[in-house]
């Protein structure tokens, strides 16, 4: 169990994620680098809300090991967290300031295929949060696979 209150006075990047989406896989290493670079100053965590056979807890545990993830990879079995955030894609970033108000929503960066040429949206948002200001770009389109919702 995790709560935003576990990260008092620290910005938090909530990333809706999964195990199999090629966009998630392309961005995982960069998200790991963000988590490492901002350790002790901001928190990165991933939440898997997918209702998909390849996104069960055991698949998540395997993914953490395979990808060497250093940030928490949490399971949202009820899909309530994704619904509360209004998440629809993986990966989809919600960067929150120190008071846990939304500062940035969208993609981790501008190009999942080209790390070297990408604009680092999430890093810009976390820098803004640490400096107690708004980011220049508060929203970008989320790029990735859709969250797999349970049938109603």
Number of C-alpha atoms within 10 A of each C-alpha: 4 9 7 15 10 9 17 13 15 21 29 25 29 20 26 27 30 32 21 16 16 15 19 24 18 16 19 19 16 16 24 17 13 21 22 15 12 16 12 10 16 25 23 22 20 22 22 25 28 26 18 14 7 13 20 17 15 10 14 19 15 12 18 16 10 9 12 12 18 16 17 14 21 19 20 15 15 13 19 11 16 19 12 8 11 10 22 19 25 30 31 26 27 24 29 23 26 21 15 18 13 18 24 27 24 23 25 31 23 19 17 20 11 12 15 8 11 13 14 17 24 26 20 18 29 29 19 18 26 18 12 12 13 18 19 12 14 16 16 15 10 20 20 18 18 16 23 16 15 12 5 3
